[in-house]
């Protein structure tokens, strides 16, 4: 009998979770679409903020005439409406870009543990979304207040009551949207399908809320783009749950989608 060779005797080494995270980060940062999407997030966010706050004097006059509360913080964070779609695209591409190019086969060969692979994608996506979301929220807040203050209209300071929590909450909201997008991309495996589903969740369901039966109306208060987005306001909305409670409920909903994504990803062939 011949002795086994060194290569045959050597145990098979599987990548650690740290290696998986590092590999996912390298893949994400090497994609041009990642940087295009982040650049679009900044440009669109700042541009919409500048447009939205450019008419702050008229908005303030209308609110004063109607006896409504003036919330310059919420006005300056308006661009989250479009920013959530852009950061959602980034979350979707974390998964679907590999299916589109066929790279997923190579990735699974290098990391056969699918739960570890998807967890690595989520860690990288969360880190990027939290940093990008917070930086964007602080940038559009300060830009918005600068434009509002130039119109001789009362503006807000980051130290005012409720302002810092609104800005930070906006960044967390965008991070939750990114994680939801990763889950949808994993389940659907197609960029167009995942994006269409995300648009339906964010915009269509709240828009059709009036068509729901009365026993479903309360659900809309907790819907991502309805109730959780209220965390970006400094003026409380009467007869609605606390916005941070809504945001917590949103994260629970995202967690449920991610659990489904893990189950589907582990069971399918590719």
C-alpha positions as YAML, in Angstrom:
chain: A
units: angstrom
residues:
- id: 1
  name: UNK
  ca: [0.00, 0.00, 0.00]
- id: 2
  name: UNK
  ca: [1.26, 3.47, -0.74]
- id: 3
  name: UNK
  ca: [1.20, 6.21, 1.84]
- id: 4
  name: UNK
  ca: [-1.31, 9.02, 1.21]
- id: 5
  name: UNK
  ca: [0.16, 12.16, -0.26]
- id: 6
  name: UNK
  ca: [0.38, 15.38, 1.76]
- id: 7
  name: UNK
  ca: [-2.38, 16.97, -0.29]
- id: 8
  name: UNK
  ca: [-4.73, 14.05, 0.25]
- id: 9
  name: UNK
  ca: [-4.03, 13.92, 3.95]
- id: 10
  name: UNK
  ca: [-4.51, 17.63, 4.50]
- id: 11
  name: UNK
  ca: [-7.94, 18.51, 5.87]
- id: 12
  name: UNK
  ca: [-10.26, 20.63, 3.76]
- id: 13
  name: UNK
  ca: [-10.27, 24.19, 4.97]
- id: 14
  name: UNK
  ca: [-13.44, 26.19, 4.89]
- id: 15
  name: UNK
  ca: [-13.38, 29.98, 4.99]
- id: 16
  name: UNK
  ca: [-14.13, 31.56, 8.33]
- id: 17
  name: UNK
  ca: [-16.93, 34.08, 8.73]
- id: 18
  name: UNK
  ca: [-14.38, 36.91, 8.79]
- id: 19
  name: UNK
  ca: [-13.03, 35.71, 5.44]
- id: 20
  name: UNK
  ca: [-16.56, 35.59, 4.04]
- id: 21
  name: UNK
  ca: [-17.28, 39.15, 5.17]
- id: 22
  name: UNK
  ca: [-14.00, 40.36, 3.70]
- id: 23
  name: UNK
  ca: [-14.72, 38.63, 0.39]
- id: 24
  name: UNK
  ca: [-18.20, 40.18, 0.24]
- id: 25
  name: UNK
  ca: [-16.76, 43.61, 0.96]
- id: 26
  name: UNK
  ca: [-14.18, 43.21, -1.81]
- id: 27
  name: UNK
  ca: [-16.90, 42.16, -4.26]
- id: 28
  name: UNK
  ca: [-19.19, 45.03, -3.30]
- id: 29
  name: UNK
  ca: [-16.54, 47.73, -3.51]
- id: 30
  name: UNK
  ca: [-15.20, 46.39, -6.81]
- id: 31
  name: UNK
  ca: [-18.57, 46.86, -8.53]
- id: 32
  name: UNK
  ca: [-18.90, 50.16, -10.37]
- id: 33
  name: UNK
  ca: [-22.63, 50.02, -9.77]
- id: 34
  name: UNK
  ca: [-21.97, 50.33, -6.02]
- id: 35
  name: UNK
  ca: [-20.18, 53.63, -6.40]
- id: 36
  name: UNK
  ca: [-22.63, 54.90, -9.01]
- id: 37
  name: UNK
  ca: [-25.50, 54.12, -6.66]
- id: 38
  name: UNK
  ca: [-23.83, 55.79, -3.67]
- id: 39
  name: UNK
  ca: [-22.98, 58.83, -5.79]
- id: 40
  name: UNK
  ca: [-26.58, 58.99, -6.97]
- id: 41
  name: UNK
  ca: [-27.75, 58.73, -3.37]
- id: 42
  name: UNK
  ca: [-25.72, 61.81, -2.41]
- id: 43
  name: UNK
  ca: [-26.52, 63.88, -5.49]
- id: 44
  name: UNK
  ca: [-30.24, 63.13, -5.46]
- id: 45
  name: UNK
  ca: [-30.48, 63.55, -1.70]
- id: 46
  name: UNK
  ca: [-28.82, 66.94, -1.67]
- id: 47
  name: UNK
  ca: [-30.62, 68.09, -4.81]
- id: 48
  name: UNK
  ca: [-34.10, 67.24, -3.55]
- id: 49
  name: UNK
  ca: [-33.33, 68.83, -0.18]
- id: 50
  name: UNK
  ca: [-32.27, 72.03, -1.89]
- id: 51
  name: UNK
  ca: [-35.46, 72.06, -3.97]
- id: 52
  name: UNK
  ca: [-37.74, 71.13, -1.08]
- id: 53
  name: UNK
  ca: [-36.37, 73.77, 1.28]
- id: 54
  name: UNK
  ca: [-36.13, 76.46, -1.41]
- id: 55
  name: UNK
  ca: [-39.80, 77.29, -0.87]
- id: 56
  name: UNK
  ca: [-39.64, 77.11, 2.94]
- id: 57
  name: UNK
  ca: [-40.95, 80.66, 3.27]
- id: 58
  name: UNK
  ca: [-44.19, 79.73, 1.51]
- id: 59
  name: UNK
  ca: [-44.52, 76.51, 3.48]
- id: 60
  name: UNK
  ca: [-43.97, 78.38, 6.74]
- id: 61
  name: UNK
  ca: [-46.52, 81.03, 5.82]
- id: 62
  name: UNK
  ca: [-49.10, 78.39, 4.95]
- id: 63
  name: UNK
  ca: [-48.48, 76.43, 8.15]
- id: 64
  name: UNK
  ca: [-48.75, 79.59, 10.25]
- id: 65
  name: UNK
  ca: [-51.97, 80.66, 8.53]
- id: 66
  name: UNK
  ca: [-53.55, 77.24, 9.11]
- id: 67
  name: UNK
  ca: [-52.36, 77.02, 12.70]
- id: 68
  name: UNK
  ca: [-50.19, 74.01, 11.98]
- id: 69
  name: UNK
  ca: [-46.89, 73.23, 13.68]
- id: 70
  name: UNK
  ca: [-43.74, 74.26, 11.79]
- id: 71
  name: UNK
  ca: [-41.22, 71.42, 11.47]
- id: 72
  name: UNK
  ca: [-38.11, 72.55, 9.56]
- id: 73
  name: UNK
  ca: [-36.30, 69.31, 10.44]
- id: 74
  name: UNK
  ca: [-38.86, 67.13, 8.68]
- id: 75
  name: UNK
  ca: [-38.88, 69.45, 5.68]
- id: 76
  name: UNK
  ca: [-35.11, 69.17, 5.25]
- id: 77
  name: UNK
  ca: [-35.29, 65.35, 5.43]
- id: 78
  name: UNK
  ca: [-37.91, 65.09, 2.65]
- id: 79
  name: UNK
  ca: [-35.43, 63.57, 0.20]
- id: 80
  name: UNK
  ca: [-35.64, 60.27, 2.08]
- id: 81
  name: UNK
  ca: [-38.62, 59.51, -0.19]
- id: 82
  name: UNK
  ca: [-36.28, 58.99, -3.15]
- id: 83
  name: UNK
  ca: [-33.18, 58.06, -1.14]
- id: 84
  name: UNK
  ca: [-34.91, 54.94, 0.16]
- id: 85
  name: UNK
  ca: [-35.33, 53.65, -3.38]
- id: 86
  name: UNK
  ca: [-31.70, 54.31, -4.27]
- id: 87
  name: UNK
  ca: [-30.34, 52.61, -1.17]
- id: 88
  name: UNK
  ca: [-32.84, 49.83, -1.82]
- id: 89
  name: UNK
  ca: [-31.31, 49.30, -5.26]
- id: 90
  name: UNK
  ca: [-27.91, 48.99, -3.60]
- id: 91
  name: UNK
  ca: [-29.24, 46.33, -1.23]
- id: 92
  name: UNK
  ca: [-30.84, 44.40, -4.08]
- id: 93
  name: UNK
  ca: [-27.66, 44.45, -6.18]
- id: 94
  name: UNK
  ca: [-25.67, 42.91, -3.32]
- id: 95
  name: UNK
  ca: [-27.42, 39.64, -4.22]
- id: 96
  name: UNK
  ca: [-28.89, 39.90, -7.71]
- id: 97
  name: UNK
  ca: [-25.71, 41.15, -9.40]
- id: 98
  name: UNK
  ca: [-24.15, 37.74, -8.77]
- id: 99
  name: UNK
  ca: [-27.15, 35.93, -10.23]
- id: 100
  name: UNK
  ca: [-27.10, 38.19, -13.30]
- id: 101
  name: UNK
  ca: [-23.42, 37.49, -14.04]
- id: 102
  name: UNK
  ca: [-23.36, 33.85, -12.93]
- id: 103
  name: UNK
  ca: [-20.80, 34.65, -10.24]
- id: 104
  name: UNK
  ca: [-23.08, 33.05, -7.66]
- id: 105
  name: UNK
  ca: [-21.83, 29.61, -8.79]
- id: 106
  name: UNK
  ca: [-18.23, 30.57, -7.97]
- id: 107
  name: UNK
  ca: [-19.27, 32.17, -4.70]
- id: 108
  name: UNK
  ca: [-21.11, 29.04, -3.56]
- id: 109
  name: UNK
  ca: [-18.15, 26.88, -4.53]
- id: 110
  name: UNK
  ca: [-15.86, 29.05, -2.40]
- id: 111
  name: UNK
  ca: [-18.37, 29.33, 0.47]
- id: 112
  name: UNK
  ca: [-20.67, 26.28, 0.43]
- id: 113
  name: UNK
  ca: [-22.21, 27.23, 3.77]
- id: 114
  name: UNK
  ca: [-25.13, 29.27, 2.47]
- id: 115
  name: UNK
  ca: [-26.19, 30.66, 5.82]
- id: 116
  name: UNK
  ca: [-22.68, 31.99, 6.38]
- id: 117
  name: UNK
  ca: [-22.60, 33.46, 2.90]
- id: 118
  name: UNK
  ca: [-25.91, 35.31, 3.25]
- id: 119
  name: UNK
  ca: [-24.96, 36.45, 6.76]
- id: 120
  name: UNK
  ca: [-21.74, 37.89, 5.33]
- id: 121
  name: UNK
  ca: [-23.70, 39.78, 2.69]
- id: 122
  name: UNK
  ca: [-26.00, 41.15, 5.40]
- id: 123
  name: UNK
  ca: [-23.09, 42.32, 7.56]
- id: 124
  name: UNK
  ca: [-21.51, 44.18, 4.66]
- id: 125
  name: UNK
  ca: [-24.86, 45.60, 3.51]
- id: 126
  name: UNK
  ca: [-25.73, 46.76, 7.02]
- id: 127
  name: UNK
  ca: [-22.37, 48.47, 7.51]
- id: 128
  name: UNK
  ca: [-22.58, 50.30, 4.18]
- id: 129
  name: UNK
  ca: [-26.25, 51.24, 4.63]
- id: 130
  name: UNK
  ca: [-25.79, 52.55, 8.17]
- id: 131
  name: UNK
  ca: [-22.78, 54.69, 7.26]
- id: 132
  name: UNK
  ca: [-24.28, 55.96, 3.99]
- id: 133
  name: UNK
  ca: [-27.70, 56.57, 5.56]
- id: 134
  name: UNK
  ca: [-26.38, 58.50, 8.55]
- id: 135
  name: UNK
  ca: [-23.98, 60.60, 6.49]
- id: 136
  name: UNK
  ca: [-26.77, 61.46, 4.05]
- id: 137
  name: UNK
  ca: [-29.25, 62.37, 6.80]
- id: 138
  name: UNK
  ca: [-26.80, 64.69, 8.54]
- id: 139
  name: UNK
  ca: [-25.75, 66.25, 5.21]
- id: 140
  name: UNK
  ca: [-29.30, 66.98, 4.04]
- id: 141
  name: UNK
  ca: [-30.28, 68.26, 7.49]
- id: 142
  name: UNK
  ca: [-27.49, 70.84, 7.60]
- id: 143
  name: UNK
  ca: [-28.02, 71.82, 3.96]
- id: 144
  name: UNK
  ca: [-31.75, 72.17, 4.49]
- id: 145
  name: UNK
  ca: [-31.38, 74.32, 7.58]
- id: 146
  name: UNK
  ca: [-28.86, 76.51, 5.79]
- id: 147
  name: UNK
  ca: [-31.31, 77.13, 2.94]
- id: 148
  name: UNK
  ca: [-34.24, 77.64, 5.32]
- id: 149
  name: UNK
  ca: [-32.29, 80.08, 7.49]
- id: 150
  name: UNK
  ca: [-31.44, 82.15, 4.43]
- id: 151
  name: UNK
  ca: [-35.13, 82.90, 3.89]
- id: 152
  name: UNK
  ca: [-35.69, 84.57, 7.27]
- id: 153
  name: UNK
  ca: [-37.68, 81.55, 8.40]
- id: 154
  name: UNK
  ca: [-37.16, 79.82, 11.77]
- id: 155
  name: UNK
  ca: [-34.79, 76.91, 11.29]
- id: 156
  name: UNK
  ca: [-33.65, 74.10, 13.56]
- id: 157
  name: UNK
  ca: [-30.39, 73.30, 15.30]
- id: 158
  name: UNK
  ca: [-29.04, 69.80, 15.83]
- id: 159
  name: UNK
  ca: [-29.24, 70.43, 19.58]
- id: 160
  name: UNK
  ca: [-32.94, 71.32, 19.58]
- id: 161
  name: UNK
  ca: [-35.33, 68.84, 21.23]
- id: 162
  name: UNK
  ca: [-36.07, 65.86, 19.02]
- id: 163
  name: UNK
  ca: [-33.83, 66.96, 16.14]
- id: 164
  name: UNK
  ca: [-30.89, 64.60, 16.68]
- id: 165
  name: UNK
  ca: [-33.18, 61.61, 17.17]
- id: 166
  name: UNK
  ca: [-35.06, 62.52, 13.97]
- id: 167
  name: UNK
  ca: [-31.83, 62.67, 11.94]
- id: 168
  name: UNK
  ca: [-30.43, 59.46, 13.43]
- id: 169
  name: UNK
  ca: [-33.81, 57.76, 13.04]
- id: 170
  name: UNK
  ca: [-33.80, 58.69, 9.37]
- id: 171
  name: UNK
  ca: [-30.47, 56.94, 8.90]
- id: 172
  name: UNK
  ca: [-31.76, 53.84, 10.68]
- id: 173
  name: UNK
  ca: [-34.87, 53.88, 8.50]
- id: 174
  name: UNK
  ca: [-32.73, 53.86, 5.35]
- id: 175
  name: UNK
  ca: [-30.66, 51.00, 6.77]
- id: 176
  name: UNK
  ca: [-33.85, 49.01, 7.37]
- id: 177
  name: UNK
  ca: [-34.91, 49.60, 3.76]
- id: 178
  name: UNK
  ca: [-31.50, 48.35, 2.55]
- id: 179
  name: UNK
  ca: [-31.84, 45.16, 4.60]
- id: 180
  name: UNK
  ca: [-35.36, 44.64, 3.31]
- id: 181
  name: UNK
  ca: [-33.97, 44.99, -0.21]
- id: 182
  name: UNK
  ca: [-31.30, 42.35, 0.46]
- id: 183
  name: UNK
  ca: [-34.02, 39.96, 1.62]
- id: 184
  name: UNK
  ca: [-36.19, 40.63, -1.43]
- id: 185
  name: UNK
  ca: [-33.21, 40.23, -3.76]
- id: 186
  name: UNK
  ca: [-32.35, 36.88, -2.17]
- id: 187
  name: UNK
  ca: [-35.90, 35.57, -2.46]
- id: 188
  name: UNK
  ca: [-36.60, 36.80, -6.01]
- id: 189
  name: UNK
  ca: [-33.05, 36.63, -7.49]
- id: 190
  name: UNK
  ca: [-33.92, 39.29, -10.08]
- id: 191
  name: UNK
  ca: [-33.22, 43.01, -9.82]
- id: 192
  name: UNK
  ca: [-36.38, 44.10, -11.64]
- id: 193
  name: UNK
  ca: [-38.68, 41.85, -9.63]
- id: 194
  name: UNK
  ca: [-37.15, 42.78, -6.29]
- id: 195
  name: UNK
  ca: [-37.25, 46.50, -7.11]
- id: 196
  name: UNK
  ca: [-40.89, 46.30, -8.23]
- id: 197
  name: UNK
  ca: [-41.78, 44.54, -4.98]
- id: 198
  name: UNK
  ca: [-39.90, 47.17, -2.97]
- id: 199
  name: UNK
  ca: [-41.74, 49.98, -4.76]
- id: 200
  name: UNK
  ca: [-45.04, 48.27, -4.01]
- id: 201
  name: UNK
  ca: [-44.18, 47.97, -0.32]
- id: 202
  name: UNK
  ca: [-42.97, 51.55, 0.00]
- id: 203
  name: UNK
  ca: [-45.43, 53.46, -2.17]
- id: 204
  name: UNK
  ca: [-48.36, 51.43, -3.47]
- id: 205
  name: UNK
  ca: [-49.68, 49.94, -0.24]
- id: 206
  name: UNK
  ca: [-49.92, 53.33, 1.58]
- id: 207
  name: UNK
  ca: [-51.42, 54.91, -1.55]
- id: 208
  name: UNK
  ca: [-54.16, 52.27, -1.64]
- id: 209
  name: UNK
  ca: [-54.82, 52.39, 2.11]
- id: 210
  name: UNK
  ca: [-58.21, 54.05, 1.58]
- id: 211
  name: UNK
  ca: [-59.39, 50.91, -0.23]
- id: 212
  name: UNK
  ca: [-58.62, 48.64, 2.73]
- id: 213
  name: UNK
  ca: [-61.39, 47.47, 5.07]
- id: 214
  name: UNK
  ca: [-61.60, 49.31, 8.38]
- id: 215
  name: UNK
  ca: [-60.01, 46.49, 10.36]
- id: 216
  name: UNK
  ca: [-56.84, 46.84, 8.24]
- id: 217
  name: UNK
  ca: [-56.56, 50.62, 8.51]
- id: 218
  name: UNK
  ca: [-54.45, 50.41, 11.67]
- id: 219
  name: UNK
  ca: [-51.86, 48.35, 9.79]
- id: 220
  name: UNK
  ca: [-51.02, 51.34, 7.61]
- id: 221
  name: UNK
  ca: [-49.80, 53.28, 10.65]
- id: 222
  name: UNK
  ca: [-47.03, 50.69, 11.03]
- id: 223
  name: UNK
  ca: [-46.23, 50.40, 7.33]
- id: 224
  name: UNK
  ca: [-42.56, 51.23, 6.48]
- id: 225
  name: UNK
  ca: [-43.11, 54.36, 4.43]
- id: 226
  name: UNK
  ca: [-45.99, 55.54, 6.59]
- id: 227
  name: UNK
  ca: [-45.55, 54.95, 10.30]
- id: 228
  name: UNK
  ca: [-41.81, 54.33, 10.61]
- id: 229
  name: UNK
  ca: [-40.96, 57.39, 8.52]
- id: 230
  name: UNK
  ca: [-42.66, 59.52, 11.22]
- id: 231
  name: UNK
  ca: [-39.44, 59.11, 13.21]
- id: 232
  name: UNK
  ca: [-38.01, 61.92, 11.04]
- id: 233
  name: UNK
  ca: [-40.51, 64.44, 12.41]
- id: 234
  name: UNK
  ca: [-40.04, 66.49, 15.55]
- id: 235
  name: UNK
  ca: [-43.75, 67.30, 15.86]
- id: 236
  name: UNK
  ca: [-45.74, 64.28, 17.11]
- id: 237
  name: UNK
  ca: [-48.73, 63.14, 15.08]
- id: 238
  name: UNK
  ca: [-51.86, 62.81, 17.26]
- id: 239
  name: UNK
  ca: [-53.71, 59.50, 17.54]
- id: 240
  name: UNK
  ca: [-50.78, 57.50, 16.14]
- id: 241
  name: UNK
  ca: [-48.33, 55.13, 17.84]
- id: 242
  name: UNK
  ca: [-44.93, 56.45, 18.87]
- id: 243
  name: UNK
  ca: [-42.69, 56.70, 15.77]
- id: 244
  name: UNK
  ca: [-39.86, 54.74, 17.39]
- id: 245
  name: UNK
  ca: [-42.36, 51.98, 18.12]
- id: 246
  name: UNK
  ca: [-43.24, 52.03, 14.43]
- id: 247
  name: UNK
  ca: [-39.57, 51.86, 13.49]
- id: 248
  name: UNK
  ca: [-39.08, 48.91, 15.81]
- id: 249
  name: UNK
  ca: [-42.06, 47.18, 14.22]
- id: 250
  name: UNK
  ca: [-40.55, 47.83, 10.82]
- id: 251
  name: UNK
  ca: [-37.30, 46.15, 11.84]
- id: 252
  name: UNK
  ca: [-39.29, 43.14, 13.05]
- id: 253
  name: UNK
  ca: [-40.99, 42.96, 9.65]
- id: 254
  name: UNK
  ca: [-37.62, 43.17, 7.90]
- id: 255
  name: UNK
  ca: [-36.33, 40.41, 10.18]
- id: 256
  name: UNK
  ca: [-39.23, 38.19, 9.10]
- id: 257
  name: UNK
  ca: [-38.36, 38.77, 5.44]
- id: 258
  name: UNK
  ca: [-34.71, 37.97, 6.13]
- id: 259
  name: UNK
  ca: [-35.64, 34.73, 7.91]
- id: 260
  name: UNK
  ca: [-37.62, 33.77, 4.81]
- id: 261
  name: UNK
  ca: [-34.62, 34.68, 2.65]
- id: 262
  name: UNK
  ca: [-32.34, 32.39, 4.69]
- id: 263
  name: UNK
  ca: [-34.80, 29.51, 4.37]
- id: 264
  name: UNK
  ca: [-35.26, 29.95, 0.61]
- id: 265
  name: UNK
  ca: [-31.53, 30.43, -0.02]
- id: 266
  name: UNK
  ca: [-30.63, 27.23, 1.83]
- id: 267
  name: UNK
  ca: [-33.26, 25.07, 0.08]
- id: 268
  name: UNK
  ca: [-32.96, 26.09, -3.56]
- id: 269
  name: UNK
  ca: [-30.41, 24.57, -5.95]
- id: 270
  name: UNK
  ca: [-28.61, 27.85, -6.71]
...
